[in-house]
Amino acid sequence: MAKILAVTNQKGGVGKTTTCVNLAASLVATKRRVLLVDMDPQGNATMGSGIDKHALERSVYDVLTNQCTIKDAIYPTPEAGFDVLPSNADLTAAEVELMEIDDREHQLQKALKKVGRIYDYVLIDCPPSLNMLTVNAMVAAEGVIIPMQCEYYALEGLTALMETINGIASSVNPKLHIEGLLRTMYDPRNSLTTEVSRELIHHFGDKVYRTVIPRNVRLAEAPSFGRPVLKHDRHSRGAIAYLALAGELIRRQEKAEKKQAKPATANAS
């Protein structure tokens, strides 16, 4: 079954969409099958993957409101290599319509179960707010990746996000956990950056990815061309960083799977 990860932070402008699109492309480069789910009505992940959000016949909105199956709403991205469950402004209406649906917080989870065996990874790009769309993403996911800038207000916002994750884990999704914290727009020359980075490592230990995403012009340019940075300039610092992140994510998963297999082997003997 696919490993489902929600990429979220209730603070905007921290690199959530950039991380979703570029991590998806980097995982594909390692021969993994990836689905990117765009749960943000702005549709930036959709556009950044090379899909015109204004020309969609079906989107994640139709899936959440039971107007079509998930397989009918998935679009391939020939250049990037991953599949996308896209979104556009229609998704704003889902917030209201979901309130009238039973089991509303499980709509995305139920849909993803139908394609879980097709993919190795599902990455969910969340809106920068806590609403029913974000709740759906966290109920469907097993892990949360938190992109964040190493700045003063980042730690304050992280506290609120932790409370949200813990609340959902204790009520509707006991599997939910922090997969990792990703330091984005990283500038080691900035003393505040290094100070906040030390604080993160002190509090979260190995939950903080060793990979950091630098400020990079190519990384900022790529969305305007509708493609991941790996397809825009594969030798750029941004492309290399996201490839490193994909490698770190895969190694962590393999390590966790080996750890889970050991007790089962011991019991069998």
TORKOL-4160 file (C-alpha; in steps of 0.2 Angstrom, whole numbers, padded with zeros to 4 digits, m for minus):
269
<pt num="1" X="0000" Y="0000" Z="0000"/>
<pt num="2" X="0005" Y="0018" Z="m0003"/>
<pt num="3" X="0014" Y="0028" Z="0010"/>
<pt num="4" X="0002" Y="0043" Z="0012"/>
<pt num="5" X="0010" Y="0060" Z="0018"/>
<pt num="6" X="0002" Y="0076" Z="0021"/>
<pt num="7" X="0013" Y="0091" Z="0018"/>
<pt num="8" X="0006" Y="0105" Z="0029"/>
<pt num="9" X="0009" Y="0121" Z="0039"/>
<pt num="10" X="m0004" Y="0133" Z="0045"/>
<pt num="11" X="0008" Y="0147" Z="0041"/>
<pt num="12" X="0008" Y="0152" Z="0022"/>
<pt num="13" X="0023" Y="0155" Z="0011"/>
<pt num="14" X="0034" Y="0141" Z="0019"/>
<pt num="15" X="0037" Y="0130" Z="0004"/>
<pt num="16" X="0023" Y="0117" Z="0006"/>
<pt num="17" X="0018" Y="0117" Z="m0013"/>
<pt num="18" X="0036" Y="0118" Z="m0018"/>
<pt num="19" X="0040" Y="0103" Z="m0007"/>
<pt num="20" X="0025" Y="0093" Z="m0014"/>
<pt num="21" X="0029" Y="0096" Z="m0032"/>
<pt num="22" X="0048" Y="0094" Z="m0031"/>
<pt num="23" X="0048" Y="0079" Z="m0019"/>
<pt num="24" X="0035" Y="0070" Z="m0030"/>
<pt num="25" X="0047" Y="0072" Z="m0045"/>
<pt num="26" X="0062" Y="0067" Z="m0035"/>
<pt num="27" X="0053" Y="0051" Z="m0029"/>
<pt num="28" X="0049" Y="0047" Z="m0047"/>
<pt num="29" X="0067" Y="0049" Z="m0051"/>
<pt num="30" X="0071" Y="0035" Z="m0039"/>
<pt num="31" X="0058" Y="0024" Z="m0049"/>
<pt num="32" X="0044" Y="0026" Z="m0036"/>
<pt num="33" X="0026" Y="0028" Z="m0042"/>
<pt num="34" X="0019" Y="0044" Z="m0035"/>
<pt num="35" X="0002" Y="0053" Z="m0033"/>
<pt num="36" X="0001" Y="0071" Z="m0029"/>
<pt num="37" X="m0016" Y="0077" Z="m0021"/>
<pt num="38" X="m0019" Y="0095" Z="m0022"/>
<pt num="39" X="m0031" Y="0100" Z="m0007"/>
<pt num="40" X="m0028" Y="0119" Z="m0009"/>
<pt num="41" X="m0041" Y="0129" Z="m0018"/>
<pt num="42" X="m0028" Y="0140" Z="m0025"/>
<pt num="43" X="m0022" Y="0125" Z="m0036"/>
<pt num="44" X="m0004" Y="0130" Z="m0036"/>
<pt num="45" X="0002" Y="0112" Z="m0035"/>
<pt num="46" X="m0009" Y="0108" Z="m0050"/>
<pt num="47" X="m0002" Y="0122" Z="m0060"/>
<pt num="48" X="0016" Y="0119" Z="m0054"/>
<pt num="49" X="0014" Y="0101" Z="m0061"/>
<pt num="50" X="0010" Y="0107" Z="m0078"/>
<pt num="51" X="m0009" Y="0105" Z="m0077"/>
<pt num="52" X="m0021" Y="0120" Z="m0082"/>
<pt num="53" X="m0032" Y="0122" Z="m0067"/>
<pt num="54" X="m0044" Y="0132" Z="m0077"/>
<pt num="55" X="m0047" Y="0118" Z="m0090"/>
<pt num="56" X="m0051" Y="0103" Z="m0078"/>
<pt num="57" X="m0066" Y="0092" Z="m0082"/>
<pt num="58" X="m0065" Y="0084" Z="m0065"/>
<pt num="59" X="m0055" Y="0088" Z="m0049"/>
<pt num="60" X="m0053" Y="0083" Z="m0031"/>
<pt num="61" X="m0069" Y="0093" Z="m0027"/>
<pt num="62" X="m0079" Y="0081" Z="m0038"/>
<pt num="63" X="m0071" Y="0066" Z="m0028"/>
<pt num="64" X="m0074" Y="0073" Z="m0011"/>
<pt num="65" X="m0092" Y="0077" Z="m0015"/>
<pt num="66" X="m0095" Y="0060" Z="m0023"/>
<pt num="67" X="m0098" Y="0066" Z="m0040"/>
<pt num="68" X="m0085" Y="0055" Z="m0048"/>
<pt num="69" X="m0073" Y="0041" Z="m0044"/>
<pt num="70" X="m0055" Y="0046" Z="m0039"/>
<pt num="71" X="m0048" Y="0036" Z="m0055"/>
<pt num="72" X="m0059" Y="0047" Z="m0066"/>
<pt num="73" X="m0051" Y="0063" Z="m0058"/>
<pt num="74" X="m0033" Y="0058" Z="m0059"/>
<pt num="75" X="m0022" Y="0067" Z="m0072"/>
<pt num="76" X="m0005" Y="0061" Z="m0078"/>
<pt num="77" X="0010" Y="0073" Z="m0080"/>
<pt num="78" X="0020" Y="0067" Z="m0094"/>
<pt num="79" X="0035" Y="0078" Z="m0091"/>
<pt num="80" X="0036" Y="0077" Z="m0072"/>
<pt num="81" X="0031" Y="0058" Z="m0072"/>
<pt num="82" X="0019" Y="0058" Z="m0057"/>
<pt num="83" X="0000" Y="0058" Z="m0057"/>
<pt num="84" X="m0010" Y="0072" Z="m0050"/>
<pt num="85" X="m0027" Y="0073" Z="m0042"/>
<pt num="86" X="m0029" Y="0092" Z="m0046"/>
<pt num="87" X="m0039" Y="0106" Z="m0038"/>
<pt num="88" X="m0045" Y="0124" Z="m0043"/>
<pt num="89" X="m0057" Y="0137" Z="m0035"/>
<pt num="90" X="m0071" Y="0124" Z="m0035"/>
<pt num="91" X="m0064" Y="0116" Z="m0020"/>
<pt num="92" X="m0069" Y="0131" Z="m0010"/>
<pt num="93" X="m0087" Y="0125" Z="m0011"/>
<pt num="94" X="m0082" Y="0108" Z="m0004"/>
<pt num="95" X="m0080" Y="0116" Z="0013"/>
<pt num="96" X="m0098" Y="0120" Z="0014"/>
<pt num="97" X="m0104" Y="0104" Z="0005"/>
<pt num="98" X="m0094" Y="0092" Z="0016"/>
<pt num="99" X="m0104" Y="0098" Z="0031"/>
<pt num="100" X="m0119" Y="0090" Z="0024"/>
<pt num="101" X="m0110" Y="0073" Z="0021"/>
<pt num="102" X="m0109" Y="0059" Z="0034"/>
<pt num="103" X="m0092" Y="0054" Z="0039"/>
<pt num="104" X="m0086" Y="0070" Z="0031"/>
<pt num="105" X="m0068" Y="0070" Z="0038"/>
<pt num="106" X="m0065" Y="0053" Z="0030"/>
<pt num="107" X="m0070" Y="0057" Z="0012"/>
<pt num="108" X="m0052" Y="0058" Z="0005"/>
<pt num="109" X="m0046" Y="0043" Z="0015"/>
<pt num="110" X="m0060" Y="0032" Z="0007"/>
<pt num="111" X="m0056" Y="0038" Z="m0010"/>
<pt num="112" X="m0037" Y="0035" Z="m0008"/>
<pt num="113" X="m0040" Y="0017" Z="m0002"/>
<pt num="114" X="m0046" Y="0013" Z="m0020"/>
<pt num="115" X="m0029" Y="0018" Z="m0028"/>
<pt num="116" X="m0018" Y="0014" Z="m0013"/>
<pt num="117" X="m0010" Y="m0001" Z="m0022"/>
<pt num="118" X="m0006" Y="0008" Z="m0038"/>
<pt num="119" X="0007" Y="0020" Z="m0030"/>
<pt num="120" X="0022" Y="0019" Z="m0018"/>
<pt num="121" X="0019" Y="0037" Z="m0011"/>
<pt num="122" X="0004" Y="0049" Z="m0010"/>
<pt num="123" X="0009" Y="0067" Z="m0006"/>
<pt num="124" X="m0005" Y="0079" Z="m0001"/>
<pt num="125" X="m0003" Y="0097" Z="m0002"/>
<pt num="126" X="m0014" Y="0106" Z="0011"/>
<pt num="127" X="m0021" Y="0123" Z="0012"/>
<pt num="128" X="m0012" Y="0135" Z="0024"/>
<pt num="129" X="m0026" Y="0135" Z="0037"/>
<pt num="130" X="m0035" Y="0122" Z="0048"/>
<pt num="131" X="m0052" Y="0118" Z="0039"/>
<pt num="132" X="m0061" Y="0103" Z="0034"/>
<pt num="133" X="m0050" Y="0101" Z="0019"/>
<pt num="134" X="m0034" Y="0100" Z="0030"/>
<pt num="135" X="m0043" Y="0088" Z="0042"/>
<pt num="136" X="m0047" Y="0077" Z="0027"/>
<pt num="137" X="m0029" Y="0076" Z="0022"/>
<pt num="138" X="m0023" Y="0072" Z="0040"/>
<pt num="139" X="m0036" Y="0059" Z="0042"/>
<pt num="140" X="m0031" Y="0051" Z="0026"/>
<pt num="141" X="m0012" Y="0052" Z="0030"/>
<pt num="142" X="m0001" Y="0042" Z="0041"/>
<pt num="143" X="0013" Y="0055" Z="0042"/>
<pt num="144" X="0015" Y="0074" Z="0041"/>
<pt num="145" X="0029" Y="0083" Z="0033"/>
<pt num="146" X="0031" Y="0101" Z="0040"/>
<pt num="147" X="0040" Y="0113" Z="0029"/>
<pt num="148" X="0046" Y="0128" Z="0039"/>
<pt num="149" X="0057" Y="0143" Z="0038"/>
<pt num="150" X="0070" Y="0145" Z="0052"/>
<pt num="151" X="0063" Y="0162" Z="0058"/>
<pt num="152" X="0056" Y="0169" Z="0074"/>
<pt num="153" X="0037" Y="0166" Z="0071"/>
<pt num="154" X="0040" Y="0149" Z="0064"/>
<pt num="155" X="0041" Y="0141" Z="0081"/>
<pt num="156" X="0026" Y="0149" Z="0088"/>
<pt num="157" X="0016" Y="0143" Z="0073"/>
<pt num="158" X="0023" Y="0125" Z="0075"/>
<pt num="159" X="0015" Y="0124" Z="0092"/>
<pt num="160" X="m0002" Y="0127" Z="0085"/>
<pt num="161" X="0001" Y="0114" Z="0072"/>
<pt num="162" X="0007" Y="0101" Z="0084"/>
<pt num="163" X="m0009" Y="0103" Z="0094"/>
<pt num="164" X="m0019" Y="0100" Z="0078"/>
<pt num="165" X="m0010" Y="0084" Z="0074"/>
<pt num="166" X="m0011" Y="0078" Z="0092"/>
<pt num="167" X="m0030" Y="0081" Z="0092"/>
<pt num="168" X="m0033" Y="0072" Z="0076"/>
<pt num="169" X="m0022" Y="0057" Z="0081"/>
<pt num="170" X="m0031" Y="0056" Z="0098"/>
<pt num="171" X="m0049" Y="0057" Z="0090"/>
<pt num="172" X="m0050" Y="0050" Z="0072"/>
<pt num="173" X="m0033" Y="0044" Z="0066"/>
<pt num="174" X="m0021" Y="0036" Z="0079"/>
<pt num="175" X="m0008" Y="0032" Z="0065"/>
<pt num="176" X="m0005" Y="0050" Z="0062"/>
<pt num="177" X="0012" Y="0056" Z="0067"/>
<pt num="178" X="0026" Y="0069" Z="0062"/>
<pt num="179" X="0036" Y="0061" Z="0048"/>
<pt num="180" X="0048" Y="0075" Z="0048"/>
<pt num="181" X="0052" Y="0094" Z="0049"/>
<pt num="182" X="0060" Y="0101" Z="0033"/>
<pt num="183" X="0070" Y="0117" Z="0034"/>
<pt num="184" X="0066" Y="0128" Z="0019"/>
<pt num="185" X="0073" Y="0144" Z="0011"/>
<pt num="186" X="0088" Y="0140" Z="0022"/>
<pt num="187" X="0102" Y="0153" Z="0023"/>
<pt num="188" X="0116" Y="0147" Z="0034"/>
<pt num="189" X="0124" Y="0164" Z="0034"/>
<pt num="190" X="0109" Y="0171" Z="0044"/>
<pt num="191" X="0112" Y="0169" Z="0063"/>
<pt num="192" X="0094" Y="0168" Z="0067"/>
<pt num="193" X="0092" Y="0154" Z="0054"/>
<pt num="194" X="0106" Y="0144" Z="0063"/>
<pt num="195" X="0099" Y="0148" Z="0080"/>
<pt num="196" X="0081" Y="0142" Z="0076"/>
<pt num="197" X="0088" Y="0127" Z="0067"/>
<pt num="198" X="0097" Y="0122" Z="0083"/>
<pt num="199" X="0081" Y="0124" Z="0093"/>
<pt num="200" X="0072" Y="0113" Z="0081"/>
<pt num="201" X="0085" Y="0099" Z="0083"/>
<pt num="202" X="0085" Y="0101" Z="0102"/>
<pt num="203" X="0066" Y="0099" Z="0103"/>
<pt num="204" X="0063" Y="0087" Z="0089"/>
<pt num="205" X="0079" Y="0077" Z="0087"/>
<pt num="206" X="0080" Y="0066" Z="0072"/>
<pt num="207" X="0062" Y="0071" Z="0067"/>
<pt num="208" X="0071" Y="0086" Z="0058"/>
<pt num="209" X="0077" Y="0081" Z="0041"/>
<pt num="210" X="0096" Y="0082" Z="0039"/>
<pt num="211" X="0092" Y="0089" Z="0021"/>
<pt num="212" X="0089" Y="0108" Z="0020"/>
<pt num="213" X="0081" Y="0117" Z="0006"/>
<pt num="214" X="0091" Y="0132" Z="0001"/>
<pt num="215" X="0085" Y="0148" Z="m0006"/>
<pt num="216" X="0087" Y="0145" Z="m0025"/>
<pt num="217" X="0082" Y="0156" Z="m0040"/>
<pt num="218" X="0079" Y="0140" Z="m0051"/>
<pt num="219" X="0068" Y="0133" Z="m0038"/>
<pt num="220" X="0058" Y="0149" Z="m0038"/>
<pt num="221" X="0057" Y="0150" Z="m0057"/>
<pt num="222" X="0051" Y="0132" Z="m0060"/>
<pt num="223" X="0033" Y="0134" Z="m0056"/>
<pt num="224" X="0031" Y="0148" Z="m0069"/>
<pt num="225" X="0036" Y="0135" Z="m0082"/>
<pt num="226" X="0023" Y="0122" Z="m0075"/>
<pt num="227" X="0037" Y="0109" Z="m0070"/>
<pt num="228" X="0047" Y="0103" Z="m0056"/>
<pt num="229" X="0065" Y="0111" Z="m0054"/>
<pt num="230" X="0072" Y="0093" Z="m0058"/>
<pt num="231" X="0065" Y="0096" Z="m0076"/>
<pt num="232" X="0069" Y="0115" Z="m0076"/>
<pt num="233" X="0087" Y="0113" Z="m0070"/>
<pt num="234" X="0093" Y="0097" Z="m0063"/>
<pt num="235" X="0110" Y="0103" Z="m0058"/>
<pt num="236" X="0103" Y="0117" Z="m0048"/>
<pt num="237" X="0105" Y="0118" Z="m0029"/>
<pt num="238" X="0086" Y="0116" Z="m0027"/>
<pt num="239" X="0085" Y="0101" Z="m0038"/>
<pt num="240" X="0100" Y="0092" Z="m0029"/>
<pt num="241" X="0092" Y="0096" Z="m0012"/>
<pt num="242" X="0075" Y="0088" Z="m0016"/>
<pt num="243" X="0084" Y="0073" Z="m0023"/>
<pt num="244" X="0093" Y="0072" Z="m0006"/>
<pt num="245" X="0076" Y="0074" Z="0003"/>
<pt num="246" X="0069" Y="0059" Z="m0007"/>
<pt num="247" X="0083" Y="0048" Z="m0003"/>
<pt num="248" X="0082" Y="0053" Z="0015"/>
<pt num="249" X="0063" Y="0049" Z="0015"/>
<pt num="250" X="0066" Y="0032" Z="0007"/>
<pt num="251" X="0080" Y="0027" Z="0019"/>
<pt num="252" X="0070" Y="0032" Z="0034"/>
<pt num="253" X="0055" Y="0021" Z="0028"/>
<pt num="254" X="0066" Y="0006" Z="0024"/>
<pt num="255" X="0074" Y="0008" Z="0042"/>
<pt num="256" X="0057" Y="0009" Z="0050"/>
<pt num="257" X="0051" Y="m0007" Z="0040"/>
<pt num="258" X="0066" Y="m0017" Z="0045"/>
<pt num="259" X="0063" Y="m0012" Z="0063"/>
<pt num="260" X="0045" Y="m0018" Z="0062"/>
<pt num="261" X="0050" Y="m0034" Z="0054"/>
<pt num="262" X="0062" Y="m0039" Z="0068"/>
<pt num="263" X="0049" Y="m0042" Z="0082"/>
<pt num="264" X="0038" Y="m0052" Z="0070"/>
<pt num="265" X="0054" Y="m0063" Z="0065"/>
<pt num="266" X="0058" Y="m0065" Z="0083"/>
<pt num="267" X="0041" Y="m0071" Z="0088"/>
<pt num="268" X="0040" Y="m0083" Z="0073"/>
<pt num="269" X="0056" Y="m0091" Z="0080"/>
